[in-house]
Amino acid sequence: MDTSTSPTAGSTALRKAAVRLIPFVAVMFFINYLDRTAIGFAEPNGMGDDLGLTAAQFGFASGIFFLGYIFLEVPSNLALHRFGARKWLARIMITWGIVATLFTWVQNTEQLYALRFLLGVTEAGFFPGAILFLTLWFPREYRRKALAGFYLAQPLTTVIGAPLAGLLMQQGHGVLGLEGWRFMFLCVGIPAIVMGIACWFYLTDKPEDAKWLSATERTWLRRELDAEQTESENRGHVPARRILREGRVWALALAYFGLIYGLYSLAFFLPTIISGFQERFGTTFSVFEKGLVNAVPYVPAAIALFLWSRHIAKHGFKSWHIALPTLVAGLSVPVALYMNSPYLTILVIAVTACGIFMALPNFWSLPPQFLTGAAAAAGIAFINTLGNVGGFSAPYVTGWLKDLTGDEKIPLMITGGFLVLSAVILLVMSRRSRAALEEPSPQTTTA
């Protein structure tokens, strides 16, 4: 009997890889998302007043991060493919951690713009690089589960990070002679440097290099991944040189644009909406309490993400598993500002958050179905790049329209419209290429 193909070897290899890699990469993502969204916690809690920011200036500062990110996204992911995830992700984390700590001493709007742009430059490639890294370790049949575990870090960043940011700003005010929001920036930047150093020594680039797997387990995992790549190439794999001419890549990029537009409208302006509860409803919260309220919608979002991914793993993926929650998120976004109490407002926002986070991890299992190797590195980075134009547009357009019209409803209606458009694109893609976007057979092996 060839033990290298035994189900036991496969199950053990996947379990070891999941336990060793997914939590570590998820913690990296936790720190990454906290660093890029920390400005959303800081602005309504002292930074906006200290720097004299208008809503449009805050939106531009939030969004300019994505300009630096966008320009270097594809080159960064190709560098990761060439040099390996261990070295490249470590480089990204250490440099972004250094820039993140510099926000502690920002003195004016121009410096804020410059640091946000540099943060995007140094972070470029982290997210698609992490996605690519997981695709190099987990075969398609188990990839959704791995991506769900990784993506769970994003809502948990707000569940844990928002109250933590509030606590740091409230209790850290005056420590080292810093305002509370400055102390918060210092505390959330340093962990990125520490994790970057740890990444260099901890991660393993590919299964054949994993000394923590047995020879049998390494062989089984390598064979599974190689067989998947061969299958992808035989059924219409897209070479790297044709990425920009592939309609499916552009369609996924546009769909991702809408998802990211919704995600960052929520991430950057929810703290501001909560701060506005005092004017709208007469409620008053401390800085720490605002952090707790900000975390509330993300608790059901994390639960929904987990349960939705388990449902898909059991019953097989269908296109509506992404399109339906995206549509629900889009229709619910503008409803929040028509509610007549803070409790109902947060409830509707929770529905929006659930929809977005149910869709996102499953979205990233689509590109590897027709992209492999360097094409996967370039394609995933390009989809993330164009999608992250939404990361720049969402806060800037939202803030600009709020200043222009004095109305919070109009920008959120636009946010809802982009999410609905994403749902439509995914459904149209499914009808035209059902075999490429659906996996009817349920997962049978446990990672």
MOBEL-V470667 format. One record per residue. N is the residue number from 1. SS is DSSP state (2 for helix, 1 for strand, 0 for the rest). D_FIRST is the distance of its C-alpha to the first C-alpha in Angstrom with 1 decimal. Layout:
BEGIN
N:SS:D_FIRST  N:SS:D_FIRST
END
This chain:
BEGIN
1:0:0.0  2:0:3.8  3:2:5.9  4:2:8.8  5:2:8.8  6:0:8.5  7:2:12.0  8:2:12.8  9:2:12.7  10:2:14.8  11:2:17.2  12:2:17.7  13:2:18.4  14:2:20.8  15:2:22.5  16:2:23.1  17:2:24.4  18:2:26.6  19:2:28.1  20:2:28.8  21:2:30.0  22:2:31.6  23:2:34.2  24:2:35.3  25:2:35.7  26:2:37.4  27:2:39.9  28:2:40.6  29:2:41.4  30:2:43.5  31:2:45.7  32:2:45.8  33:2:47.1  34:2:49.5  35:2:51.0  36:2:51.6  37:2:53.1  38:2:55.1  39:2:58.2  40:2:58.2  41:2:58.7  42:2:61.2  43:2:63.5  44:2:65.0  45:2:65.2  46:2:67.5  47:2:66.2  48:2:67.7  49:2:71.1  50:2:71.0  51:2:70.1  52:0:72.2  53:0:69.4  54:0:70.1  55:2:67.4  56:2:67.0  57:2:66.7  58:2:64.1  59:2:62.2  60:2:62.4  61:2:61.3  62:2:58.3  63:2:57.4  64:2:58.2  65:2:55.0  66:2:53.1  67:2:55.1  68:2:53.8  69:2:50.3  70:2:50.4  71:2:51.6  72:2:48.9  73:2:45.9  74:2:44.3  75:2:45.0  76:2:43.6  77:2:40.3  78:2:40.0  79:2:40.7  80:2:37.9  81:2:35.5  82:2:36.7  83:2:37.1  84:0:34.5  85:2:34.9  86:2:35.4  87:2:38.5  88:2:40.0  89:2:39.7  90:2:41.2  91:2:44.0  92:2:44.7  93:2:44.9  94:2:47.1  95:2:49.6  96:2:49.9  97:2:50.4  98:2:53.3  99:2:54.9  100:2:54.3  101:2:56.3  102:2:59.2  103:2:60.0  104:2:61.5  105:2:64.5  106:0:65.0  107:0:68.8  108:0:69.4  109:2:68.0  110:2:67.5  111:2:65.4  112:2:63.3  113:2:62.7  114:2:61.8  115:2:59.3  116:2:57.6  117:2:57.2  118:2:55.8  119:2:53.4  120:2:52.0  121:2:51.8  122:2:49.9  123:2:47.6  124:0:46.8  125:0:43.1  126:2:41.9  127:2:41.0  128:2:39.4  129:2:37.7  130:2:36.2  131:2:35.1  132:2:33.6  133:2:31.8  134:2:30.1  135:2:29.0  136:0:27.4  137:0:25.2  138:0:24.6  139:0:23.2  140:2:25.7  141:2:24.2  142:2:24.9  143:2:27.8  144:2:30.6  145:2:29.8  146:2:29.8  147:2:33.1  148:2:34.6  149:2:34.0  150:2:35.6  151:2:38.4  152:2:39.3  153:2:41.0  154:2:43.7  155:2:45.4  156:2:44.8  157:2:46.7  158:2:49.8  159:2:49.2  160:2:49.1  161:2:50.8  162:2:53.9  163:2:55.1  164:2:54.2  165:2:56.2  166:2:59.0  167:2:59.0  168:2:58.9  169:2:61.8  170:2:63.8  171:2:63.3  172:0:63.0  173:0:66.3  174:0:68.4  175:2:65.7  176:2:66.1  177:2:69.1  178:0:66.8  179:0:67.1  180:2:64.4  181:2:62.7  182:2:62.7  183:2:61.1  184:2:58.4  185:2:57.5  186:2:57.4  187:2:55.0  188:2:52.5  189:2:52.4  190:2:51.5  191:2:48.0  192:2:46.9  193:2:47.6  194:2:45.8  195:2:42.7  196:2:42.8  197:2:42.8  198:2:39.9  199:2:37.9  200:2:38.2  201:2:36.4  202:2:34.0  203:0:32.3  204:0:29.4  205:0:29.7  206:0:26.1  207:2:22.6  208:2:21.8  209:2:24.9  210:0:24.0  211:0:23.9  212:0:23.7  213:0:20.1  214:0:17.2  215:2:15.6  216:2:12.5  217:2:15.0  218:2:17.1  219:2:14.6  220:2:13.7  221:2:17.5  222:2:18.5  223:2:16.3  224:2:17.8  225:2:21.3  226:2:21.1  227:2:20.0  228:2:22.9  229:2:25.3  230:2:24.5  231:2:25.1  232:2:28.3  233:2:29.6  234:2:29.0  235:0:30.9  236:0:34.0  237:0:33.3  238:0:36.6  239:0:37.2  240:2:39.1  241:2:42.3  242:2:42.6  243:2:42.3  244:2:46.1  245:2:46.2  246:0:43.5  247:2:45.1  248:2:42.2  249:2:42.4  250:2:46.2  251:2:45.9  252:2:43.4  253:2:45.6  254:2:48.7  255:2:46.9  256:2:45.8  257:2:49.5  258:2:50.6  259:2:48.1  260:2:49.0  261:2:52.7  262:2:52.4  263:2:50.3  264:2:52.8  265:2:55.9  266:2:54.7  267:2:53.6  268:2:56.8  269:2:59.4  270:2:58.4  271:2:59.9  272:2:63.1  273:2:63.1  274:2:62.8  275:2:65.7  276:0:67.7  277:2:67.4  278:2:70.5  279:2:72.6  280:2:71.2  281:2:70.9  282:0:72.8  283:0:69.8  284:0:69.6  285:0:66.4  286:0:66.0  287:2:63.7  288:2:61.0  289:2:61.5  290:2:61.2  291:2:57.8  292:2:56.7  293:2:58.0  294:2:56.2  295:2:52.9  296:2:53.4  297:2:52.1  298:2:48.9  299:2:47.8  300:2:47.3  301:2:45.9  302:2:43.1  303:2:42.4  304:2:42.5  305:2:40.1  306:2:37.5  307:2:37.9  308:2:38.0  309:2:34.8  310:2:33.1  311:2:34.6  312:2:33.3  313:2:29.7  314:2:29.9  315:2:31.7  316:0:31.0  317:1:33.4  318:0:36.6  319:0:39.3  320:2:41.8  321:2:39.7  322:2:41.4  323:2:44.5  324:2:45.8  325:2:45.8  326:2:47.3  327:2:50.0  328:2:50.8  329:2:51.1  330:2:53.5  331:2:55.7  332:2:56.0  333:2:56.9  334:2:60.7  335:2:61.1  336:2:60.9  337:2:64.3  338:2:66.0  339:0:65.2  340:0:68.1  341:0:66.5  342:2:64.2  343:2:61.8  344:2:61.4  345:2:61.1  346:2:58.2  347:2:56.6  348:2:56.7  349:2:55.4  350:2:52.5  351:2:51.7  352:2:51.8  353:2:49.5  354:2:47.0  355:2:47.0  356:2:46.5  357:2:43.7  358:2:41.8  359:2:41.8  360:2:41.2  361:2:37.6  362:2:36.4  363:2:38.6  364:0:36.5  365:0:33.3  366:0:35.2  367:2:35.7  368:2:32.0  369:2:31.5  370:0:33.4  371:0:33.7  372:0:31.3  373:2:31.7  374:2:35.4  375:2:36.4  376:2:34.9  377:2:36.7  378:2:40.0  379:2:39.7  380:2:38.9  381:2:41.7  382:2:44.1  383:2:43.5  384:2:44.1  385:2:47.1  386:2:48.9  387:2:48.0  388:2:49.5  389:2:52.8  390:2:53.0  391:2:52.7  392:2:55.8  393:2:57.6  394:2:57.1  395:2:59.0  396:2:61.6  397:2:62.4  398:2:62.4  399:2:64.8  400:2:67.0  401:2:67.4  402:2:68.2  403:2:70.9  404:2:72.2  405:2:72.4  406:0:72.5  407:0:70.1  408:2:66.5  409:2:65.7  410:2:65.8  411:2:63.1  412:2:60.8  413:2:61.4  414:2:60.3  415:2:57.1  416:2:56.4  417:2:57.1  418:2:54.4  419:2:51.8  420:2:52.7  421:2:52.5  422:2:49.0  423:2:48.0  424:2:49.6  425:2:47.8  426:2:44.4  427:2:45.3  428:2:46.6  429:2:43.5  430:2:41.3  431:2:43.5  432:2:43.3  433:0:39.6  434:2:37.9  435:2:34.4  436:2:34.6  437:2:35.8  438:0:34.0  439:1:30.4  440:0:30.6  441:0:27.2  442:0:27.0  443:0:24.7  444:0:21.9  445:0:20.1  446:0:22.2  447:0:22.9
END
